[in-house]
Amino acid sequence: MYLKSYFSSSVEAAMALARKELGPEAMLVSSRKSPSESLHLGQYEVVFAEDSAGIAEPVRHPIGRAPSADHSQFADIRSQLAGIRTAIANANLSAPNAPDVSPELAEIQHTLDAQEIDGEVARDLLHSVSERARGDHSRVRLQNALIAEMSLRIKVDSRLGREGQSSRIVALVGPPGRGKTTTLIKLAARYGIAGRVPVRVLSTDTLRIAAADQMRVYAAILGIRFQAVNTVPSLAQELDSERGGGLTFIDTAGLGRAEMEEGTELARYFAERNDVDVHLALSVDMKLADIRSAMERYRIFRPSKFIFTGIDGTESFGAMFSAAALCQQPVSFITTGQQIPEDLEPATVQRIVDLALNGGRKQASAAA
């Protein structure tokens, strides 16, 4: 047995080349996008293992007689390679929910890998897609099954405020530099001013120099009431002073990993109230590990929804999709740029799935 890589412009074409040369019994080991040093050979690489090719013929020596050790050496090689093949097969069988791999499923696997969708999520999707397809592995059938399965794993909810409250209070929390403050202003302009609803902004950000001044300028331009509050008791007083309806947005300080203790008192206050709708703002260009770390740190604020910002700054949305699928909490909004309030969208399942599968290609074509 030996391993051989085949390169072509698509996974399907590369697999066809492999099976044509090695036969139907050849075993698929892996498929991936070609590394940079091999791109001249083809965009995709598939690796196959074949049991007998390359060692079927005995080695011929010039004197017409092979050393007596050759047969045992071949036997050792066969034994070692057989062990490798068994290990690969066992690994595939033991992988959670591992589906039977067909060329068409391998192509879907490559799509999920290329978009950097989490391995656990991808394996679960492949298993569900294979079951939903019911043996029909045509490209259209599998693509429709994939979209359907991805859609089932995403929740969205763009409602602002807690149900049953006369005054709606929305707080945005999140790591620094992720577009939280700009997003809050977009929400205030879109759902307050444009919706002709009384709106005000409260800022609790005392960590950044002149943070309140920046928000005050935004509010003045848009004609929104603004108040900076330096302590949690001051915030409580402001919230309790007005219960006549309308929208109140609370801007909070962006807390890094080493600063989370600064937000403990505010997080405890939000947890004590049942009328504060907390959204965690995260950037789509964050790695999945960083997104999950932020979610864990900000759990003390008990966010009920997630906002993903800056989809105009990346072409890979696998981390966003994976995070939404794994946490099982709804996405409320996504932001698409810096314009206020235009670059803000209520999240939809179709939009998130489309981004995860197509990346930035549709954005680029739409812009053109």
C-alpha positions, 0 to 999 in steps of 0.5 A, spaced: 500 500 500 502 507 498 499 514 499 498 518 493 496 525 492 492 528 486 491 535 484 485 538 480 481 544 479 476 541 483 475 535 489 471 531 484 475 532 478 481 530 483 477 524 486 476 522 479 483 522 477 485 517 483 479 512 482 481 512 474 488 510 476 488 506 482 481 503 481 475 503 485 478 499 491 482 505 493 481 508 499 480 516 500 484 519 506 483 526 505 481 532 501 483 539 502 485 546 498 492 545 495 498 548 499 501 555 496 507 551 494 502 546 490 497 551 487 501 550 480 498 543 480 491 544 481 487 548 486 485 542 490 488 536 493 486 529 495 490 523 498 488 516 496 491 510 499 492 503 494 493 496 497 498 493 492 500 499 487 508 500 487 510 494 490 507 488 486 513 487 482 519 484 485 526 488 485 530 486 479 538 486 481 543 487 476 546 480 478 539 477 477 538 474 484 535 479 490 538 478 497 534 474 501 532 479 506 528 483 500 522 478 501 522 480 509 523 487 508 517 487 503 513 483 508 515 488 514 513 494 509 506 491 508 505 490 515 506 497 517 502 500 511 496 495 513 497 498 520 496 505 518 490 503 513 487 500 519 488 506 524 485 511 518 479 506 518 478 506 525 479 513 526 474 515 521 469 510 524 470 513 531 469 520 529 463 523 532 457 522 527 462 520 521 458 520 514 460 515 509 464 519 504 462 520 497 466 525 492 460 530 493 460 529 500 468 530 500 466 537 496 461 539 501 467 538 507 472 542 503 467 548 502 466 547 510 473 547 511 475 553 506 470 557 510 473 555 517 467 552 520 468 549 526 470 541 525 465 539 530 460 543 527 462 540 520 462 533 522 455 534 525 452 537 519 455 532 514 452 527 518 445 530 518 446 532 510 448 525 508 441 522 512 437 528 509 439 526 502 437 519 503 442 516 498 441 521 493 448 525 493 447 529 487 450 536 487 443 540 488 440 535 493 446 535 497 447 543 497 439 544 499 440 539 504 446 543 507 442 549 507 436 546 510 441 543 516 445 549 517 438 553 517 436 549 523 442 551 527 441 558 527 437 562 531 435 570 530 431 575 534 432 582 533 427 585 538 429 590 542 427 590 550 424 585 554 417 583 553 412 586 557 415 592 559 413 599 558 420 602 557 425 598 553 432 598 556 437 595 551 445 594 554 450 593 549 457 589 552 463 587 549 470 587 548 474 593 546 474 595 539 469 591 536 464 597 534 460 596 540 459 604 541 458 605 533 452 599 533 449 602 539 448 609 535 446 606 529 440 602 533 438 609 537 438 612 530 434 606 526 429 604 532 428 611 535 429 617 531 426 613 524 421 610 528 419 616 532 420 613 538 423 617 544 430 615 545 436 616 550 443 614 551 446 613 557 454 611 557 457 608 563 464 608 560 469 611 565 475 607 562 476 610 556 479 617 555 473 622 552 469 616 551 463 620 554 465 626 550 465 621 543 458 619 545 455 626 547 457 628 540 454 623 536 447 624 540 448 631 539 448 630 531 442 626 531 438 630 536 438 624 542 438 625 549 444 623 552 447 622 559 453 620 562 453 616 569 459 614 573 456 609 578 451 604 578 447 607 583 447 613 578 445 609 572 439 606 577 437 613 578 437 615 571 433 608 569 428 609 575 427 616 573 423 615 567 418 609 566 414 612 561 415 608 555 420 609 549 427 606 548 433 607 553 440 604 550 446 603 555 453 604 552 458 600 557 466 600 557 469 595 553 473 590 557 479 586 556 481 580 559 484 583 565 479 588 566 473 584 567 473 585 574 471 592 573 464 590 570 462 586 576 458 591 579 454 593 573 453 585 571 450 584 578 446 590 577 443 587 570 442 580 573 438 583 578 433 587 573 428 583 569 427 589 564 434 590 561 435 586 554 443 585 554 446 584 547 454 582 546 457 585 541 463 581 537 466 582 531 466 577 525 473 577 524 475 574 531 477 567 531 472 562 534 477 561 540 477 568 541 469 569 540 468 563 545 473 566 550 469 572 550 462 569 550 465 565 557 468 572 560 461 576 558 457 570 561 456 574 568 452 580 564 447 574 562 447 577 555 440 574 551 443 575 544 449 577 540 450 582 535 456 581 530 459 587 527 464 588 521 462 583 516 465 588 511 472 587 514 472 579 512 471 574 507 470 568 512 464 567 516 465 560 519 467 563 526 460 567 526 456 561 524 460 556 528 459 560 534 452 561 533 450 554 532 454 552 538 452 557 543 444 556 541 443 563 543 440 568 537 443 573 533 440 580 533 443 584 528 449 584 524 453 591 521 456 592 514 460 598 515 461 605 518 455 609 516 449 611 521 444 608 521 444 605 514 450 599 515 445 595 520 441 589 518 436 585 523 439 578 523 436 573 518 437 565 518 438 566 510 443 571 511 448 568 516 447 561 512 449 565 505 455 568 508 457 562 511 457 558 505 459 564 500 464 568 504 465 575 501 464 573 494 456 575 494 458 582 497 463 583 492 459 582 486 453 586 490 458 592 491 460 592 484 
